[in-house]
């Protein structure tokens, strides 16, 4: 029985867990029930109804009273919680127990709603991390052994069976399967994984078995990076919330001073009765409280962060949600951001008498011993076409020019056309290929040139659409890159970007960001590499590519695209604009209600119940309006 009393039947949550999660809502509900019972029994229960109201005060107001006292003691700050409790106590002091209790109830209910929005945000952010792996099955001399993920080392071979979590970031070395990467990238459809492909810790394996080589230790994994980002995000508040918080203490003091003046001056100057004076002063304290103003911002911002997390947009703090609403220009890095960051063979131009297959076979044989990105692209193309090649007998790198190799008694060279082509040969094809932003290499044997191979870092398929979405939002897209001008301009044309600044060093990118901010206004920088980090830090908001981004870029950026989808840049800005629109609506509505109620109270006086419902009702409405962003 003891165990049954301390633990809920449904799952492993204890009563204390439930109270911690739903305590404010539970207290508000009990407070409301006591108010109804007291109100229904006023004529029969007499003094007992007052005790019921008093219990409603205590149960409904204890959480807010604790917050108010802590703020007063620790921060020496008078906040809205103390103001509302004073107003409720004042109502009770002049015999309006029901009105004071109703004020406490609605105030507690609005607090419960605000807490719900915060918990919902934390829950959605933590959903990215909900499948934290604890153990791994490693292969040692062909035998399986289960170890803690903390014991994994780079290079270990990990076996992942169907339906199991992948315990570490790594590369598939054997097997094939579909992996659900939603916890990391936000992708709703499982991704096919086979030999040579990267996998992430915390993702879920499908129906196949995978043997994975560990590439990063647990603390360096993508999973751990996200965890750190989430913790940072939960601690940040938008600038507008900071201003409201700073003004809150001053505003509360002003309300208390005015309330004191209302208690002292009207009987002397206007001849009001003491009862009427106290009543109007209590009404003023209720309607002038800035509850709705304070609640206008954070529920909306937290809801936006929650919505973003579900779509693969990770904000490091609420400040950046609001800042994105003001963005006028987005600057993109080229390599690894607008493009995939990997070269691919696009053109094979063999000399007469040599076919494409032989040209590619000879080039792949030469490059089979090289780790250069260009070499990997040529070898990969040959493998995809099913062209067999071997390793050369001798291999030599010619720094700045290309490579030289020998097999079957023949010497071949592969490198820059200027090194291998006679002057004036293939001038037109070379100009055309280079104008298209392609890197061109020439293959030659002892007899002379055999053909040209063109390679290009291919543009991301969504890049053009992402740029168009930004233009529709009135945002100017720009490219900032360290690559050569003709390559940058070719990629920019494909993406639909008119402004290009090329051949920039990292510090020059920072200078370009500052110039853009001066010309246009608040600027976003989108990048993935170490060389982008200064610009990411210098921009109004830095956005990093989550999957392909370097550690430095991820640490420096303020927003992370978890699945590297460039369309999310426009979505982030649109979400920021929508959030700020709702915040403006809330602030205008909240301030308007306060002004209306204060004016009505001074002109002809309003009933305390109407003041309570009008003021606290506006607080509930602004919170509910902010929660719309969860959809």
C-alpha positions in Angstrom: 0.0 0.0 0.0 2.8 2.4 0.9 4.2 2.0 -2.6 0.8 2.5 -4.1 0.3 5.7 -2.2 3.7 7.2 -3.1 3.6 6.3 -6.8 1.0 6.8 -9.5 -0.4 3.8 -11.3 0.2 5.2 -14.7 4.0 5.2 -15.3 6.8 6.0 -12.9 5.9 9.6 -12.0 5.6 10.2 -8.2 3.0 12.5 -6.7 5.8 15.1 -6.1 6.6 15.0 -9.9 2.9 15.6 -10.8 2.6 18.4 -8.2 5.8 20.0 -9.5 4.4 19.9 -13.1 0.7 20.7 -12.5 0.9 22.3 -9.0 -0.2 25.8 -10.0 -3.1 24.5 -12.1 -4.2 22.2 -9.2 -4.0 25.0 -6.7 -6.1 27.3 -9.0 -8.7 24.6 -9.4 -9.0 23.9 -5.7 -9.2 27.7 -5.0 -12.0 28.1 -7.6 -13.9 25.2 -6.1 -13.7 26.7 -2.6 -14.9 30.0 -4.0 -18.0 28.4 -5.5 -18.8 26.5 -2.3 -18.4 29.7 -0.2 -20.5 31.8 -2.6 -23.3 29.2 -2.7 -23.3 28.8 1.0 -23.0 32.5 2.1 -26.6 32.7 3.3 -26.5 29.4 5.2 -22.9 28.9 6.3 -22.2 32.4 7.7 -18.7 32.7 9.1 -17.8 29.3 7.6 -18.0 30.8 4.2 -15.4 33.4 5.2 -13.1 30.5 6.2 -13.7 28.9 2.8 -12.8 32.2 1.1 -9.7 32.4 3.3 -8.7 28.9 2.3 -9.1 29.9 -1.3 -6.8 32.8 -0.7 -4.1 30.7 0.8 -4.3 27.8 -1.6 -4.6 29.9 -4.7 -2.1 32.6 -3.6 0.7 30.6 -2.0 2.8 30.1 -5.2 2.6 33.8 -6.2 3.2 34.9 -2.6 6.4 32.8 -2.5 7.5 34.4 -5.8 6.8 37.9 -4.5 8.5 37.4 -1.2 11.6 35.9 -2.8 11.8 38.8 -5.3 11.5 41.2 -2.4 14.1 39.5 -0.2 16.7 38.4 -2.7 16.3 41.1 -5.4 14.9 43.9 -3.2 12.2 44.2 -5.9 8.5 44.9 -5.6 6.8 42.9 -8.3 3.3 42.3 -9.6 2.8 39.2 -7.4 3.0 41.3 -4.2 0.8 44.0 -5.7 -2.0 41.5 -6.5 -1.8 39.9 -3.1 -2.0 43.4 -1.5 -5.1 44.2 -3.6 -6.8 40.9 -2.6 -6.0 41.5 1.0 -7.4 45.1 0.7 -10.6 43.7 -0.8 -11.0 41.3 2.1 -10.2 44.1 4.5 -13.3 46.1 3.4 -15.5 43.0 3.4 -15.3 42.0 -0.3 -14.1 38.4 0.4 -15.7 37.0 -2.8 -14.1 39.6 -5.0 -10.6 39.2 -3.4 -10.8 35.4 -3.7 -11.9 35.7 -7.3 -8.9 38.0 -8.0 -6.6 35.3 -6.4 -8.2 32.6 -8.4 -7.9 34.3 -11.8 -4.4 35.4 -11.0 -3.5 31.8 -10.1 -5.1 30.5 -13.3 -3.1 33.0 -15.4 0.0 31.9 -13.6 -0.8 28.2 -14.4 -1.3 29.0 -18.0 2.0 30.8 -18.2 3.7 27.9 -16.5 2.1 25.6 -19.0 3.6 27.6 -21.9 7.0 27.4 -20.3 6.7 23.6 -19.7 5.5 23.1 -23.2 8.5 24.9 -24.6 10.9 23.0 -22.4 9.2 19.7 -23.4 9.4 20.5 -27.1 13.0 21.6 -26.9 13.8 18.5 -24.8 12.0 16.3 -27.3 15.1 16.6 -29.5 17.0 14.9 -26.7 14.4 12.5 -25.4 16.2 9.4 -26.7 19.5 9.8 -24.9 21.5 6.5 -25.3 23.0 5.0 -22.2 24.9 1.9 -23.4 26.5 0.6 -26.6 27.3 -2.9 -28.0 30.9 -2.9 -29.1 32.7 -5.7 -31.0 36.1 -6.7 -29.5 37.9 -9.5 -31.4 34.5 -10.6 -32.9 32.8 -10.7 -29.5 29.9 -8.4 -28.4 30.3 -6.5 -25.2 27.8 -4.0 -23.7 29.5 -0.8 -22.3 28.4 2.6 -21.1 28.6 5.3 -23.9 31.1 7.1 -21.7 33.5 4.3 -22.3 33.4 4.5 -26.1 36.5 5.7 -27.9 37.1 7.0 -31.4 37.6 4.1 -33.7 35.6 1.6 -31.7 33.3 -0.7 -33.7 29.7 -0.6 -32.5 26.9 -3.0 -33.5 23.4 -1.5 -33.7 20.6 -4.1 -34.1 17.2 -3.4 -35.5 15.1 -1.1 -33.4 18.0 0.0 -31.2 19.3 3.5 -30.6 22.5 4.6 -32.3 24.8 5.3 -29.3 27.5 7.5 -31.0 28.2 9.8 -33.9 30.0 7.6 -36.5 30.3 6.2 -40.0 28.6 3.0 -41.2 31.3 0.4 -42.1 28.9 -2.5 -42.7 25.2 -3.1 -43.2 22.2 -1.1 -44.4 19.1 0.2 -42.7 16.7 3.1 -42.4 17.4 5.5 -39.5 14.8 7.8 -37.9 16.8 11.1 -37.4 13.8 13.2 -36.1 15.5 13.8 -32.7 18.5 15.4 -34.3 17.5 16.8 -37.7 13.7 17.1 -37.4 13.2 14.9 -40.5 9.9 13.0 -40.3 10.9 10.4 -42.9 13.6 7.7 -42.0 16.8 8.1 -44.0 18.5 5.3 -45.7 22.0 4.5 -44.3 24.6 2.3 -45.8 28.4 1.9 -46.0 30.3 5.2 -45.7 27.3 7.3 -44.5 27.3 9.3 -41.3 24.9 8.5 -38.4 24.1 10.4 -35.2 23.9 9.5 -31.5 20.3 9.4 -30.2 18.7 8.4 -33.5 16.7 5.2 -33.9 17.8 2.3 -36.2 15.2 0.7 -38.4 14.9 -2.9 -39.6 18.5 -3.5 -40.6 21.7 -4.1 -38.6 24.6 -1.6 -38.8 28.2 -1.8 -37.8 29.4 1.7 -37.0 32.9 3.2 -36.5 32.8 5.7 -33.7 34.0 9.1 -35.0 33.3 11.3 -31.9 33.2 10.7 -28.2 30.0 11.2 -26.3 30.8 14.7 -25.1 31.7 15.8 -28.6 28.6 14.3 -30.4 25.9 16.3 -32.2 23.6 15.1 -29.5 25.7 16.7 -26.7 26.0 19.9 -28.7 22.2 20.2 -29.0 21.9 19.5 -25.2 24.2 22.5 -24.5 22.3 24.7 -26.9 18.9 23.7 -25.3 20.3 24.6 -21.8 21.4 28.0 -23.1 18.0 28.6 -24.8 16.1 28.0 -21.6 18.0 30.8 -19.9 17.6 33.5 -22.4 14.9 36.2 -22.5 14.0 38.7 -25.3 15.1 42.4 -25.0 11.5 43.5 -24.6 10.9 41.1 -21.7 14.1 42.5 -20.0 12.7 46.1 -20.4 9.3 45.0 -19.0 11.0 43.4 -16.0 13.1 46.5 -15.3 10.1 48.7 -15.5 7.9 46.4 -13.4 9.5 47.4 -10.1 9.2 51.1 -10.8 5.6 50.7 -12.0 4.6 48.7 -8.9 6.0 51.4 -6.7 4.1 54.1 -8.6 0.9 52.2 -8.2 1.4 51.8 -4.5 2.2 55.5 -4.1 -0.9 56.5 -6.1 -3.0 54.0 -4.0 -1.7 55.7 -0.8 -2.6 59.1 -2.2 -6.1 57.9 -3.1 -6.5 56.7 0.5 -5.5 60.1 1.9 -6.5 62.9 -0.5 -10.1 62.3 -1.7 -11.7 62.5 1.8 -10.0 65.9 2.3 -10.2 67.4 -1.2 -13.4 65.8 -2.6 -15.4 64.9 0.5 -15.5 61.2 -0.3 -16.6 58.9 2.5 -13.9 56.6 4.0 -15.6 53.5 2.7 -15.9 54.9 -0.8 -12.3 56.0 -0.7 -10.9 52.7 0.3 -13.1 50.8 -2.2 -11.9 53.0 -5.1 -8.3 52.7 -4.0 -8.6 48.9 -4.0 -10.2 48.9 -7.4 -7.4 51.1 -8.7 -4.8 48.8 -7.2 -6.4 45.9 -9.0 -6.9 47.4 -12.4 -3.6 49.3 -12.5 -1.6 46.1 -11.9 0.6 45.3 -15.0 -0.1 41.5 -15.0 -1.3 41.4 -18.6 1.7 43.6 -19.7 4.1 41.3 -18.0 2.5 38.2 -19.5 2.4 39.7 -23.0 5.8 38.5 -24.1 7.3 35.4 -22.6 4.4 33.0 -23.3 4.5 34.1 -27.0 8.3 33.8 -27.2 8.4 30.4 -25.5 5.6 29.1 -27.8 7.6 30.3 -30.8 10.7 28.5 -29.6 8.7 25.4 -29.0 7.3 25.6 -32.5 10.7 26.1 -34.0 12.2 23.2 -32.2 9.5 20.9 -33.7 10.5 22.1 -37.1 14.3 21.7 -36.7 15.0 25.3 -35.7 16.9 25.6 -32.5 17.0 29.1 -30.9 19.6 29.6 -28.3 17.4 32.1 -26.5 14.1 34.0 -26.8 16.0 37.2 -27.6 16.8 35.9 -31.1 13.2 35.1 -31.9 12.3 38.8 -31.4 15.4 40.1 -33.2 14.7 38.0 -36.3 11.5 40.0 -36.8 13.7 43.1 -37.7 16.0 41.4 -40.2 16.5 43.2 -43.5 19.3 41.2 -45.2 20.6 37.6 -45.1 24.2 36.9 -46.0 25.0 33.4 -47.0 28.3 31.7 -47.1 28.8 29.6 -50.3 30.7 26.4 -49.7 28.8 24.0 -47.4 25.9 26.5 -47.0 24.4 27.3 -50.4 26.3 24.4 -51.8 26.8 20.8 -50.5 30.5 21.4 -49.8 31.4 18.4 -51.9 32.8 18.3 -55.5 31.1 16.2 -58.1 32.1 15.4 -61.7 29.8 17.3 -64.1 31.6 17.1 -67.5 33.8 14.6 -69.2 35.4 15.8 -72.5 37.7 13.2 -74.0 40.0 13.7 -76.9 39.0 12.1 -80.2 39.6 8.4 -80.1 39.2 8.2 -76.3 35.8 7.5 -74.8 34.4 8.8 -71.4 34.8 5.5 -69.7 38.5 5.2 -70.4 39.1 8.9 -69.5 37.4 8.4 -66.1 39.1 5.0 -65.5 42.6 6.5 -66.1 41.8 9.5 -63.9 40.4 7.3 -61.1 43.4 5.1 -61.2 45.7 8.1 -60.7 43.6 9.6 -57.9 43.0 6.3 -56.0 45.9 7.1 -53.6 45.0 10.7 -53.0 42.8 12.2 -50.3 42.2 15.5 -52.0 38.5 16.4 -52.4 38.9 16.6 -56.2 40.4 13.1 -56.1 37.6 11.7 -54.0 35.0 13.1 -56.4 36.7 11.5 -59.5 37.0 8.1 -57.7 33.4 8.3 -56.5 32.1 9.0 -60.0 34.0 6.0 -61.3 32.6 3.8 -58.6 29.0 5.0 -59.2 29.4 4.2 -62.9 30.8 0.7 -62.1 34.1 1.4 -63.8 36.9 -0.8 -62.5 40.3 0.8 -61.7 43.4 -0.1 -59.9 46.2 1.7 -57.9 49.2 3.1 -59.8 52.6 1.6 -59.3 54.1 5.1 -58.6 52.4 8.3 -57.4 53.8 11.8 -57.0 52.1 15.0 -56.1 53.2 18.2 -57.9 52.2 21.0 -55.4 50.2 23.7 -57.0 49.8 21.8 -60.3 48.5 18.3 -59.9 49.7 14.7 -59.7 51.9 12.4 -61.6 51.6 8.5 -61.7 53.0 5.5 -63.5 51.6 2.0 -64.3 52.2 -0.4 -67.2 55.3 1.5 -68.0 53.3 4.6 -68.9 53.4 8.0 -67.1 50.2 10.0 -66.7 49.6 13.4 -65.3 46.4 15.0 -64.0 46.2 18.7 -63.1 45.7 22.3 -64.1 45.1 22.8 -67.8 47.8 25.5 -67.9 50.3 22.7 -66.9 49.3 20.1 -69.5 47.5 21.8 -72.4 49.4 23.4 -75.3 48.6 27.1 -75.6 45.3 27.8 -77.5 44.0 24.2 -77.2 40.4 23.8 -75.9 40.2 27.5 -75.2 36.4 27.7 -75.8 35.4 24.7 -73.7 37.6 25.9 -70.9 36.1 29.4 -70.9 32.6 27.9 -70.9 33.2 25.5 -68.1 34.9 28.1 -65.9 32.1 30.6 -66.6 29.8 28.0 -65.2 31.8 28.0 -61.9 33.4 24.6 -62.5 36.9 23.4 -61.6 38.6 21.9 -64.7 41.5 19.4 -64.7 43.3 17.9 -67.7 44.5 14.3 -68.1 47.5 13.6 -70.2 49.8 10.7 -71.0 53.2 10.7 -72.6 51.7 11.4 -76.0 49.8 14.5 -74.8 46.3 15.5 -73.5 43.6 12.8 -73.3 40.7 14.9 -72.1 39.2 17.4 -69.7 37.2 16.6 -66.5 35.1 19.4 -64.9 33.9 19.3 -61.3 31.7 21.5 -59.3 30.4 21.9 -55.8 26.7 21.4 -56.5 24.1 23.8 -55.1 21.7 22.6 -52.5 18.4 21.7 -54.1 16.4 24.0 -51.8 18.7 27.0 -52.1 16.8 28.8 -54.9 13.5 28.3 -53.2 14.9 29.5 -49.9 16.2 32.7 -51.6 12.8 33.3 -53.2 11.1 33.0 -49.9 13.4 35.6 -48.4 12.6 38.0 -51.2 8.9 37.5 -50.6 9.5 38.6 -47.0 11.2 41.7 -48.2 14.6 40.5 -47.1 17.7 41.0 -49.3 19.9 37.9 -49.9 23.6 38.4 -50.3 26.5 35.9 -50.8 29.8 36.4 -48.8 32.5 33.9 -49.7 36.2 33.4 -49.8 36.0 31.6 -53.1 36.9 33.0 -56.5 34.7 35.5 -58.1 33.7 33.5 -61.2 32.8 30.5 -59.1 30.8 32.5 -56.6 28.9 34.4 -59.3 28.0 31.1 -61.0 26.5 29.7 -57.8 24.8 33.0 -57.0 23.1 33.0 -60.4 21.7 29.5 -59.8 20.4 30.5 -56.4 18.9 33.8 -57.6 21.2 36.1 -55.6 22.2 39.4 -57.2 24.7 40.7 -54.7 28.0 38.7 -54.4 31.2 39.6 -52.5 33.9 37.0 -53.2 37.5 36.3 -52.3 36.9 37.5 -48.7 39.1 36.6 -45.8 37.3 35.9 -42.5 38.0 39.4 -41.2 36.7 40.8 -44.5 33.5 39.0 -44.0 33.0 40.7 -40.7 33.6 44.1 -42.4 31.1 43.2 -45.1 28.5 42.3 -42.4 29.0 45.7 -40.8 28.6 47.5 -44.1 25.4 45.6 -44.8 24.0 46.5 -41.4 24.8 50.1 -42.0 23.2 50.1 -45.5 20.2 47.9 -44.9 19.7 47.3 -41.1 19.8 44.2 -38.9 21.6 41.3 -40.7 21.6 37.5 -40.5 24.7 35.5 -41.4 24.3 31.9 -42.4 27.4 29.7 -42.4 28.9 26.4 -41.5 32.7 26.6 -41.3 35.4 27.8 -38.9 36.1 30.7 -41.2 32.4 31.8 -40.9 32.6 32.1 -37.1 33.7 35.8 -36.9 30.9 36.8 -39.3 28.4 34.7 -37.4 29.4 36.4 -34.2 29.4 39.9 -35.8 26.0 39.6 -37.4 22.8 40.7 -35.7 21.8 37.0 -35.6 24.2 34.2 -36.7 22.6 31.0 -38.1 24.7 27.8 -38.3 24.1 24.6 -40.3 23.5 22.0 -37.6 24.5 18.8 -39.3 27.4 20.0 -41.5 28.5 22.9 -39.3 31.8 23.0 -37.5 32.0 23.1 -33.7 33.1 26.7 -33.7 30.2 27.7 -36.0 27.7 25.9 -33.8 29.0 27.6 -30.6 29.1 31.0 -32.2 25.7 31.1 -33.9 22.5 32.0 -32.1 20.2 29.9 -34.2 20.9 26.4 -35.5 19.3 24.7 -38.6 19.2 21.1 -37.3 18.6 19.5 -40.7 20.6 22.0 -42.8 17.4 23.0 -44.7 17.9 26.5 -46.0 14.1 27.0 -46.2 14.2 27.2 -42.4 16.0 30.6 -42.6 12.9 32.2 -44.1 10.7 30.2 -41.7 12.8 31.6 -38.7 12.3 35.2 -39.9 8.6 34.6 -40.6 8.2 33.1 -37.1 10.0 36.1 -35.6 7.7 38.5 -37.4 4.6 36.6 -36.3 5.8 36.5 -32.7 6.5 40.2 -32.6 3.1 40.9 -34.2 1.4 38.9 -31.4 3.5 40.6 -28.7 2.5 44.0 -30.1 -1.2 42.9 -30.1 -0.8 41.8 -26.5 0.9 45.0 -25.3 -1.6 47.3 -27.0 -4.6 45.3 -25.7 -3.1 45.0 -22.1 -2.3 48.7 -21.9 -5.6 49.7 -23.4 -7.6 47.7 -20.9 -5.6 49.1 -18.0 -6.1 52.7 -19.3 -9.8 52.1 -19.8 -10.3 50.6 -16.3 -8.3 53.3 -14.5 -10.2 56.1 -16.4 -13.6 54.5 -15.6 -12.7 54.2 -12.0 -11.7 57.8 -11.6 -14.6 59.2 -13.6 -17.5 57.3 -12.1 -16.1 54.3 -10.3 -16.5 50.7 -11.3 -17.5 47.7 -9.2 -14.6 45.7 -7.8 -15.8 42.4 -9.4 -15.8 44.1 -12.8 -12.3 45.4 -12.2 -11.1 42.0 -11.2 -12.7 40.3 -14.3 -11.6 43.0 -16.7 -8.0 43.0 -15.4 -7.4 39.3 -14.9 -9.5 38.5 -18.0 -7.1 40.6 -20.1 -4.2 38.6 -18.6 -5.7 35.3 -19.5 -6.4 36.5 -23.0 -2.9 37.7 -23.8 -1.5 34.4 -22.5 -3.9 32.4 -24.7 -3.1 34.7 -27.7 0.6 33.9 -27.2 -0.1 30.2 -27.0 -1.5 30.4 -30.6 2.1 30.2 -31.7 2.2 26.6 -30.6 0.1 25.7 -33.6 
